[in-house]
């Protein structure tokens, strides 16, 4: 098996699915109502999704103007990173991460965690402990 980005992405999806099943096996249904999940996501502005951009033509591909076939992309497109949390009681607020910030363990614990715990305390009926089971989506801490 090659070490391509597609295969490593598939590998992490399998690991995440296995972790989810382990979590569900160890927690009774009532206990899952007290679990709070968080994640970070980078959103590119404007979004890059060429999946739905099709060229419909009666002729051959060579008959279509090249400007309709070529898709230009910015090399360093503007983006925003957000962190959010969900639980049985609802969803937390979106927390925007500083543009230049590197999300490592220190930044997560000092900057993001307090606001995520505040969300948790407003959504869950009783104060509870908070932990994040999955690693951050960065190559290095």
MDAnalysis code that builds the backbone (N, CA, C; Angstrom):
import MDAnalysis as mda
import numpy as np

u = mda.Universe.empty(423, n_residues=141, atom_resindex=np.repeat(np.arange(141), 3), trajectory=True)
u.add_TopologyAttr("name", ["N", "CA", "C"] * 141)
u.add_TopologyAttr("resid", np.arange(1, 142))
u.add_TopologyAttr("resname", ["UNK", "UNK", "UNK", "UNK", "UNK", "UNK", "UNK", "UNK", "UNK", "UNK", "UNK", "UNK", "UNK", "UNK", "UNK", "UNK", "UNK", "UNK", "UNK", "UNK", "UNK", "UNK", "UNK", "UNK", "UNK", "UNK", "UNK", "UNK", "UNK", "UNK", "UNK", "UNK", "UNK", "UNK", "UNK", "UNK", "UNK", "UNK", "UNK", "UNK", "UNK", "UNK", "UNK", "UNK", "UNK", "UNK", "UNK", "UNK", "UNK", "UNK", "UNK", "UNK", "UNK", "UNK", "UNK", "UNK", "UNK", "UNK", "UNK", "UNK", "UNK", "UNK", "UNK", "UNK", "UNK", "UNK", "UNK", "UNK", "UNK", "UNK", "UNK", "UNK", "UNK", "UNK", "UNK", "UNK", "UNK", "UNK", "UNK", "UNK", "UNK", "UNK", "UNK", "UNK", "UNK", "UNK", "UNK", "UNK", "UNK", "UNK", "UNK", "UNK", "UNK", "UNK", "UNK", "UNK", "UNK", "UNK", "UNK", "UNK", "UNK", "UNK", "UNK", "UNK", "UNK", "UNK", "UNK", "UNK", "UNK", "UNK", "UNK", "UNK", "UNK", "UNK", "UNK", "UNK", "UNK", "UNK", "UNK", "UNK", "UNK", "UNK", "UNK", "UNK", "UNK", "UNK", "UNK", "UNK", "UNK", "UNK", "UNK", "UNK", "UNK", "UNK", "UNK", "UNK", "UNK", "UNK", "UNK", "UNK", "UNK"])
u.atoms.positions = np.array([
    [0.833, -1.178, 0.000],
    [0.000, 0.000, 0.000],
    [0.875, 1.238, 0.000],
    [0.542, 2.221, -0.816],
    [1.339, 3.431, -0.894],
    [1.012, 4.360, 0.256],
    [1.898, 5.300, 0.494],
    [1.707, 6.257, 1.568],
    [1.183, 7.573, 1.003],
    [0.203, 7.514, 0.140],
    [-0.351, 8.711, -0.466],
    [-1.276, 9.403, 0.528],
    [-1.562, 10.712, 0.317],
    [-2.476, 11.420, 1.218],
    [-3.850, 10.762, 1.276],
    [-4.303, 10.203, 0.149],
    [-5.618, 9.585, 0.120],
    [-5.644, 8.348, 1.008],
    [-4.577, 7.527, 0.967],
    [-4.558, 6.318, 1.783],
    [-4.408, 6.664, 3.261],
    [-3.631, 7.695, 3.599],
    [-3.490, 8.073, 5.002],
    [-4.789, 8.670, 5.526],
    [-5.523, 9.405, 4.686],
    [-6.823, 9.941, 5.095],
    [-7.776, 8.790, 5.380],
    [-7.771, 7.787, 4.525],
    [-8.619, 6.614, 4.726],
    [-8.228, 5.891, 6.011],
    [-6.927, 5.799, 6.273],
    [-6.423, 5.153, 7.486],
    [-6.950, 5.867, 8.727],
    [-6.914, 7.213, 8.747],
    [-7.401, 7.962, 9.896],
    [-8.915, 7.838, 10.050],
    [-9.643, 7.717, 8.943],
    [-11.092, 7.507, 9.035],
    [-11.393, 6.165, 9.684],
    [-10.615, 5.148, 9.347],
    [-10.803, 3.831, 9.947],
    [-10.489, 3.886, 11.440],
    [-9.389, 4.559, 11.805],
    [-9.031, 4.679, 13.225],
    [-10.108, 5.422, 14.005],
    [-10.633, 6.503, 13.418],
    [-11.678, 7.271, 14.093],
    [-12.925, 6.416, 14.286],
    [-13.300, 5.640, 13.277],
    [-14.475, 4.774, 13.389],
    [-14.261, 3.730, 14.480],
    [-13.072, 3.149, 14.551],
    [-12.779, 2.162, 15.591],
    [-12.865, 2.780, 16.979],
    [-12.324, 4.016, 17.138],
    [-12.397, 4.700, 18.428],
    [-13.845, 4.983, 18.819],
    [-14.657, 5.372, 17.840],
    [-16.067, 5.651, 18.129],
    [-16.777, 4.401, 18.635],
    [-16.526, 3.256, 17.993],
    [-17.167, 2.013, 18.430],
    [-16.691, 1.602, 19.817],
    [-15.397, 1.797, 20.098],
    [-14.880, 1.480, 21.433],
    [-15.548, 2.345, 22.484],
    [-15.719, 3.621, 22.171],
    [-16.375, 4.534, 23.103],
    [-17.806, 4.086, 23.370],
    [-18.532, 3.735, 22.321],
    [-19.921, 3.312, 22.482],
    [-20.049, 1.991, 23.250],
    [-19.072, 1.091, 23.087],
    [-19.116, -0.190, 23.802],
    [-18.870, -0.018, 25.292],
    [-18.047, 0.969, 25.668],
    [-17.689, 1.159, 27.069],
    [-18.649, 2.077, 27.818],
    [-19.463, 2.818, 27.117],
    [-20.390, 3.726, 27.776],
    [-21.823, 3.250, 27.598],
    [-22.570, 3.198, 28.666],
    [-23.987, 2.901, 28.492],
    [-24.672, 4.084, 27.797],
    [-25.830, 3.854, 27.234],
    [-26.535, 4.883, 26.472],
    [-26.749, 6.142, 27.312],
    [-27.104, 5.986, 28.579],
    [-27.329, 7.161, 29.433],
    [-26.060, 7.987, 29.588],
    [-24.911, 7.331, 29.641],
    [-23.647, 8.042, 29.828],
    [-23.249, 8.845, 28.594],
    [-23.686, 8.421, 27.407],
    [-23.319, 9.163, 26.197],
    [-23.961, 10.541, 26.168],
    [-24.999, 10.740, 26.964],
    [-25.626, 12.062, 27.037],
    [-24.726, 13.072, 27.744],
    [-23.674, 12.601, 28.390],
    [-22.759, 13.480, 29.114],
    [-21.436, 13.681, 28.386],
    [-21.310, 13.165, 27.171],
    [-20.069, 13.289, 26.397],
    [-20.159, 14.529, 25.520],
    [-19.083, 15.262, 25.468],
    [-19.002, 16.512, 24.718],
    [-17.878, 16.371, 23.694],
    [-18.184, 16.516, 22.410],
    [-17.202, 16.321, 21.345],
    [-16.773, 17.664, 20.775],
    [-15.484, 17.821, 20.508],
    [-14.968, 19.049, 19.904],
    [-14.172, 18.705, 18.655],
    [-14.058, 19.688, 17.775],
    [-13.232, 19.509, 16.578],
    [-12.869, 20.876, 16.022],
    [-11.785, 20.927, 15.289],
    [-11.343, 22.136, 14.606],
    [-11.419, 21.892, 13.105],
    [-11.704, 22.944, 12.357],
    [-11.835, 22.815, 10.905],
    [-11.331, 24.090, 10.247],
    [-10.592, 23.930, 9.146],
    [-10.141, 25.069, 8.348],
    [-11.109, 25.243, 7.194],
    [-11.647, 26.446, 7.059],
    [-12.550, 26.775, 5.958],
    [-11.828, 27.722, 5.014],
    [-11.721, 27.325, 3.743],
    [-11.063, 28.147, 2.730],
    [-12.079, 29.132, 2.163],
    [-11.650, 30.368, 1.956],
    [-12.530, 31.418, 1.428],
    [-11.992, 31.842, 0.078],
    [-12.682, 31.767, -1.009],
    [-13.970, 31.104, -1.187],
    [-13.763, 29.591, -1.176],
    [-14.827, 28.844, -0.910],
    [-14.672, 27.391, -0.838],
    [-14.231, 26.805, -2.174],
    [-13.373, 25.809, -2.102],
    [-12.892, 25.135, -3.309],
    [-13.650, 23.824, -3.427],
    [-14.663, 23.807, -4.280],
    [-15.436, 22.595, -4.510],
    [-15.779, 22.544, -5.986],
    [-14.967, 21.839, -6.746],
    [-15.201, 21.764, -8.193],
    [-16.052, 20.556, -8.554],
    [-16.509, 19.840, -7.554],
    [-17.277, 18.625, -7.806],
    [-18.545, 18.924, -8.604],
    [-19.173, 20.065, -8.349],
    [-20.431, 20.380, -9.020],
    [-20.254, 21.312, -10.219],
    [-19.032, 21.653, -10.570],
    [-18.782, 22.542, -11.701],
    [-18.574, 21.715, -12.962],
    [-19.629, 21.504, -13.714],
    [-19.563, 20.711, -14.927],
    [-19.759, 21.610, -16.147],
    [-19.148, 21.233, -17.238],
    [-19.339, 21.935, -18.508],
    [-20.197, 21.034, -19.386],
    [-21.367, 21.540, -19.761],
    [-22.270, 20.793, -20.623],
    [-22.106, 21.303, -22.043],
    [-21.785, 20.409, -22.952],
    [-21.535, 20.810, -24.339],
    [-22.048, 19.725, -25.274],
    [-22.507, 20.161, -26.439],
    [-22.966, 19.191, -27.436],
    [-21.804, 18.629, -28.245],
    [-20.736, 19.384, -28.332],
    [-19.600, 18.952, -29.143],
    [-18.567, 18.199, -28.338],
    [-17.360, 18.170, -28.854],
    [-16.243, 17.510, -28.181],
    [-15.585, 18.477, -27.208],
    [-14.734, 17.947, -26.356],
    [-14.040, 18.764, -25.371],
    [-13.154, 19.813, -26.040],
    [-12.597, 19.496, -27.191],
    [-11.734, 20.442, -27.896],
    [-12.528, 21.643, -28.414],
    [-13.832, 21.509, -28.556],
    [-14.666, 22.603, -29.045],
    [-15.032, 23.610, -27.949],
    [-14.792, 23.250, -26.678],
    [-15.140, 24.131, -25.560],
    [-13.989, 25.084, -25.305],
    [-14.318, 26.331, -25.020],
    [-13.307, 27.351, -24.742],
    [-12.454, 26.934, -23.544],
    [-11.147, 27.187, -23.623],
    [-10.233, 26.783, -22.552],
    [-10.536, 27.504, -21.242],
    [-11.085, 28.728, -21.328],
    [-11.395, 29.446, -20.088],
    [-12.503, 28.751, -19.302],
    [-13.314, 27.945, -19.971],
    [-14.373, 27.202, -19.277],
    [-13.850, 25.900, -18.667],
    [-12.722, 25.423, -19.129],
    [-12.188, 24.150, -18.652],
    [-11.126, 24.308, -17.564],
    [-10.390, 25.408, -17.585],
    [-9.327, 25.609, -16.611],
    [-9.888, 26.250, -15.353],
    [-9.502, 25.723, -14.216],
    [-9.942, 26.249, -12.933],
    [-8.723, 26.802, -12.220],
    [-8.729, 28.111, -12.011],
    [-7.613, 28.741, -11.327],
    [-7.853, 28.712, -9.830],
    [-6.794, 28.449, -9.096],
    [-6.868, 28.426, -7.638],
    [-5.750, 29.270, -7.077],
    [-6.062, 29.949, -6.004],
    [-5.024, 30.720, -5.324],
    [-4.101, 29.754, -4.595],
    [-2.811, 30.037, -4.654],
    [-1.860, 29.145, -4.000],
    [-1.986, 29.226, -2.484],
    [-2.164, 30.434, -1.971],
    [-2.339, 30.626, -0.533],
    [-3.672, 31.327, -0.315],
    [-4.736, 30.577, -0.455],
    [-6.080, 31.141, -0.351],
    [-6.348, 31.570, 1.088],
    [-7.100, 32.653, 1.261],
    [-7.454, 33.052, 2.620],
    [-8.308, 31.973, 3.281],
    [-8.127, 31.807, 4.570],
    [-8.857, 30.767, 5.280],
    [-9.124, 31.206, 6.720],
    [-10.035, 30.520, 7.345],
    [-10.349, 30.768, 8.749],
    [-10.480, 29.409, 9.435],
    [-9.948, 29.310, 10.651],
    [-10.047, 28.075, 11.410],
    [-11.028, 28.298, 12.557],
    [-11.945, 27.353, 12.706],
    [-12.930, 27.444, 13.780],
    [-12.904, 26.172, 14.613],
    [-13.326, 26.308, 15.846],
    [-13.466, 25.170, 16.738],
    [-14.904, 25.173, 17.236],
    [-15.481, 24.000, 17.325],
    [-16.864, 23.883, 17.786],
    [-17.017, 22.619, 18.608],
    [-18.110, 22.564, 19.342],
    [-18.374, 21.410, 20.180],
    [-19.857, 21.070, 20.127],
    [-20.142, 19.772, 20.236],
    [-21.524, 19.299, 20.258],
    [-21.677, 18.258, 21.361],
    [-22.902, 18.137, 21.854],
    [-23.229, 17.107, 22.825],
    [-24.707, 16.796, 22.702],
    [-25.179, 15.919, 23.531],
    [-26.582, 15.520, 23.499],
    [-27.494, 16.724, 23.728],
    [-27.058, 17.655, 24.580],
    [-27.873, 18.815, 24.927],
    [-27.898, 19.894, 23.865],
    [-27.064, 19.802, 22.843],
    [-27.054, 20.818, 21.792],
    [-25.670, 21.057, 21.251],
    [-25.510, 22.217, 20.629],
    [-24.213, 22.560, 20.047],
    [-23.693, 23.847, 20.676],
    [-22.366, 23.909, 20.783],
    [-21.745, 25.095, 21.353],
    [-21.542, 26.166, 20.295],
    [-20.973, 27.268, 20.718],
    [-20.682, 28.374, 19.815],
    [-19.485, 28.035, 18.931],
    [-19.380, 28.718, 17.788],
    [-18.174, 28.615, 16.968],
    [-17.124, 29.522, 17.579],
    [-15.934, 28.990, 17.757],
    [-14.826, 29.766, 18.310],
    [-13.791, 29.937, 17.213],
    [-13.536, 31.190, 16.823],
    [-12.589, 31.475, 15.755],
    [-11.186, 31.498, 16.323],
    [-10.302, 30.790, 15.653],
    [-8.914, 30.671, 16.096],
    [-8.092, 31.729, 15.399],
    [-7.177, 32.353, 16.134],
    [-6.325, 33.402, 15.574],
    [-5.639, 32.914, 14.309],
    [-5.537, 33.817, 13.334],
    [-5.002, 33.440, 12.020],
    [-3.584, 32.894, 12.096],
    [-2.749, 33.479, 12.911],
    [-1.340, 33.073, 12.993],
    [-1.088, 32.006, 14.054],
    [-2.119, 31.608, 14.771],
    [-1.942, 30.659, 15.874],
    [-1.676, 29.256, 15.360],
    [-0.794, 28.574, 16.064],
    [-0.535, 27.160, 15.793],
    [-1.277, 26.376, 16.864],
    [-2.216, 25.551, 16.449],
    [-3.031, 24.818, 17.418],
    [-2.247, 23.593, 17.887],
    [-1.577, 23.764, 18.998],
    [-0.886, 22.651, 19.636],
    [-1.509, 22.450, 21.011],
    [-0.965, 21.578, 21.804],
    [-1.561, 21.265, 23.104],
    [-1.639, 22.496, 24.003],
    [-0.586, 23.304, 24.002],
    [-0.552, 24.494, 24.863],
    [-1.646, 25.482, 24.450],
    [-1.766, 25.771, 23.154],
    [-2.793, 26.709, 22.677],
    [-4.180, 26.156, 22.966],
    [-4.349, 24.868, 22.758],
    [-5.658, 24.251, 22.979],
    [-6.080, 24.381, 24.442],
    [-5.182, 24.048, 25.355],
    [-5.507, 24.064, 26.781],
    [-5.681, 25.494, 27.290],
    [-4.817, 26.418, 26.855],
    [-4.867, 27.780, 27.390],
    [-5.910, 28.667, 26.723],
    [-6.165, 28.484, 25.427],
    [-7.047, 29.402, 24.713],
    [-8.413, 28.815, 24.369],
    [-8.435, 27.605, 23.836],
    [-9.702, 27.027, 23.383],
    [-10.475, 26.323, 24.493],
    [-9.790, 25.562, 25.295],
    [-10.455, 24.721, 26.296],
    [-11.350, 25.507, 27.256],
    [-10.917, 26.654, 27.799],
    [-11.814, 27.375, 28.713],
    [-13.152, 27.758, 28.075],
    [-13.142, 28.209, 26.836],
    [-14.404, 28.582, 26.193],
    [-15.235, 27.355, 25.844],
    [-14.588, 26.256, 25.481],
    [-15.327, 25.026, 25.192],
    [-15.944, 24.433, 26.458],
    [-15.232, 24.530, 27.575],
    [-15.776, 24.057, 28.846],
    [-16.956, 24.931, 29.264],
    [-16.868, 26.235, 28.999],
    [-17.994, 27.122, 29.304],
    [-19.223, 26.718, 28.487],
    [-19.021, 26.391, 27.214],
    [-20.124, 25.892, 26.391],
    [-20.694, 24.611, 26.994],
    [-19.803, 23.732, 27.408],
    [-20.209, 22.446, 27.977],
    [-21.070, 22.664, 29.216],
    [-20.665, 23.586, 30.057],
    [-21.413, 23.792, 31.299],
    [-22.785, 24.393, 31.050],
    [-22.957, 25.142, 29.957],
    [-24.283, 25.699, 29.673],
    [-25.195, 24.679, 28.990],
    [-24.629, 23.718, 28.278],
    [-25.443, 22.743, 27.550],
    [-25.792, 21.508, 28.362],
    [-24.910, 21.118, 29.259],
    [-25.165, 19.933, 30.066],
    [-25.832, 20.351, 31.374],
    [-26.793, 19.578, 31.853],
    [-27.545, 19.990, 33.025],
    [-26.738, 20.054, 34.319],
    [-25.699, 19.242, 34.435],
    [-24.884, 19.217, 35.641],
    [-23.430, 19.391, 35.228],
    [-22.653, 20.100, 36.021],
    [-21.230, 20.284, 35.708],
    [-20.552, 18.931, 35.576],
    [-19.698, 18.811, 34.582],
    [-19.026, 17.537, 34.360],
    [-17.592, 17.770, 33.932],
    [-16.802, 16.703, 33.943],
    [-15.418, 16.817, 33.499],
    [-15.367, 16.825, 31.977],
    [-14.263, 17.284, 31.434],
    [-14.130, 17.457, 29.988],
    [-12.822, 16.834, 29.545],
    [-12.854, 16.089, 28.445],
    [-11.620, 15.564, 27.866],
    [-11.805, 15.410, 26.376],
    [-10.690, 15.437, 25.650],
    [-10.722, 15.257, 24.198],
    [-9.980, 13.970, 23.886],
    [-10.674, 13.024, 23.267],
    [-10.082, 11.707, 23.030],
    [-9.218, 11.687, 21.777],
    [-9.596, 12.412, 20.734],
    [-8.883, 12.348, 19.462],
    [-7.756, 13.367, 19.431],
    [-6.652, 13.061, 18.731],
    [-5.579, 14.025, 18.599],
    [-5.981, 15.168, 17.660],
    [-5.281, 16.300, 17.804],
    [-5.540, 17.424, 16.913],
    [-5.156, 17.067, 15.486],
    [-5.719, 17.804, 14.525],
    [-5.474, 17.517, 13.121],
    [-4.270, 18.294, 12.589],
    [-3.177, 18.231, 13.314],
    [-1.940, 18.869, 12.866],
    [-0.851, 17.820, 12.884],
    [0.145, 17.959, 11.991],
    [1.183, 16.932, 11.923],
    [2.094, 16.901, 13.139],
    [2.290, 18.062, 13.794],
    [3.210, 18.115, 14.933],
    [2.577, 18.914, 16.044],
    [2.897, 18.580, 17.278],
    [2.437, 19.372, 18.429],
    [3.216, 20.646, 18.540],
])
